[in-house]
Amino acid sequence: MPETDFKMYPIEGDPTRVTELFARCFAHHNSYYSHLRRMDLDLRKNPCMKPDDCWVIEKEGAIIGLVLVSVMPLRVGSSLLLAGGIGGVCTELPYRKMGYNQKLMKRCIAFMTERGLDISLLAGIENYYHQYGYAVVMPGYTLSVASQAAIEKTGSYSVRKFTDTDLPSLIMLYEREYGSLTGTHARSKDFWQWLISNSPEIIVAVDSDERVKGYIWLDSGKETKLREAAADDVPAVHSLMHFAALQAREKFQAAISGYLHPRQPFARTIISETGCEVKMHHPRNGGWMARCINLSGMFEKLTTEFSQRLSESQFYNWNGSIKFVTDLGTVALRGRDGGIVMDEPGNAADNVVCKVNQSVLMQMIFGYVTLSELIRTNKISIDDGSLPLLNALFPFQQAFISAPDHF
């Protein structure tokens, strides 16, 4: 494929040709126009998606390939990383398996580097995106509750549809429910307003003074499904689940499913009060995947969370340095005065050395695997005796990104 045979550039001006390509590639025969509308709204109004951040490939005057980049702040504990979310990856059918998508992906990774992003995240098909340095960093979760069991928990609050005046309460509830989970989107008010404008299926539970005590975000499909949920207390959970169960029963659903994290308070209440089934899906080489874009910038931002983790461990007064040798370069951290700061890799003679590929490093940062697993499978090399310290900095956890933030 000669370089002169095609050209790549960011989307400019009217995105109609791009939205039509997206709809053709992703829509089923009966959903073309819904996909067309979704992509048109994304490119024109989504605060996280700008046309200049989205790339197309053109051949003989026609747009034949597309990669969309959403830029969002993503949580790793108390730290925020600037992430480039890759979505809408598609190529017109006659031009597939000819290397065009590979060209687009490599250009987008270079663009994210130029843009100063820290990491990139995507929901990938199996056995494809690992070739671009992406690794699985979080499982998928589905929680299922028997409709009858939810109906029996009536709750004490009334429920109604969301109104615009409820938005500050939803923002507060979301932060309480999801703010400590690695992988979640730190949503801006503008992004919230955009989400709400596209997703009207939100039900709130209110007390006698009309104060919002919780919400459920319902899927707009034929079945009653929870896309997101948050609540202040147990009665709010019961009131909202009772509403969802009544709706599900009208649709002859034996159970209500939800894309909820089993550690979030809303889900914990369901588990303890109602009972449910929780499924975790761990793709071998697909699903939610990430790669590092800016090694030093990422570590600089993570020092806040590393300091907090260290302070809560037996190494709260540790002084020393750790050097990470990766395929993207080398960075170092130093323990100082009860915290973690960046260090020059060659500064200290007492370096703990950790040799690791950037893709595996991303799994460590998201807590997807334990360091013992990585040692056992020869995916990481560390100095003898350094495992307890590294375990304190990279604990096993279960990252999560809420369904409304999927891209």
C-alpha positions, 0 to 999 in steps of 0.5 A: 500500500503506497503512502501516496495512495491515501491520506489521514487527517483529523475530522474538520467541518461537517462530520456527516460523511464520518457519521454515515461511515460509522452507522454503516459499519456498526448498525444492524439493518434496523438501527442505522438511523439510531447509530447515525444520530448517536455519532452526530451528537457525539461529534457535535456536542460531547465535551470529551470528543472534539473533531480535531481529536478524531482521525479519518483515512481517505482514499480516492476522495472517500472516507474509508476508515475512522478512529474516534478519540475521547479525552477524559480524566480517569481515576486511579484511586485519588489520582487523575490521569488524562486518558484517550478513549479509543472508539468507533474504530472501523473500516469500510468492508472492501478495504478491510485487512489491507493495513488501513486501520493499523495506520490509523491506530499508530497515528492516533497513538502518536497523536495522543503522545503529542496531545500530552495524554497519560494513557489510552483506554478502549473496549477491544475485540478479542486478540487484536489491540494487544499488537498496539501495546494494549492489555486487559485492565478491568473485567466486565461485571453483571449483577442480576436480581430476581424481580420478585425478590426486589418487589418484596423490598418496598422502601419508604421513598417515592420515585419519579422521573429525573428533572434538571433541578436534580442534577447537583444531587446526582453529581454528588451521589455519583461521586460518593458511589464511584469516586473511590473506584479506579477506572471511573470517569471524573465527570465534569458538569458539562459532560453530565449535562451532555449525558443527561440530554442523551439519556432521559431514562433516569429515575430518582428516589426522593424523601418527603422534602423532595430531597434526592436520595438515590437514582437508577439509570435505565437502559433504553432497550426493551428489557429493564436493565440498570446502566448506573445506580447510586443511593444515600441509604438502604431505603433508597436502594429498596425504593428504586429496585422495587420500581425497576422490578415492577417495570420488569414484571410488566415485561415478563422478566424474571430478573433485573440485570445491571452493570454494577460493580460488586464493591459499590454501596448500591450493589453491596446493599442488594447483595446483603438485603436482597441477594443476587448473582454477580458475574465477572467476565475476564477476556484473555485479550479483549474487553477493557484494555489500556496502554501507557502514552506518557510514562513520566507524566503518568507517574508524576500524577500517580505520586498522590495515590502512591503516597496515600497507599504508602501512608496506609501500609507498613512502609509509611516512613519508607525512604528509598527509591524504585526504578521502573525500566520499561519498553517506553523508558525508565522512571524512578520514584523516591520515598521521602518524608512519608510520601512519594515523589519523582526521582532521577533514575540515576540519582540513587545507589539504593534503587529497587529495580522493577523491569516490566513491559508498559502493558503489564505496568498498566495492569499493575496500576489498575490492580488487575493482577497481583505481583505474585502472578506476574512473577510466577509467569515471568512478566516482571523482574524485581529485586529480592525482598522488594515484593511487599513494598511493591504490593503496597504501591500496586495492590490488587483491586477491581477497576470499573468504568460505568456504562454511561461512560462507555465509548 
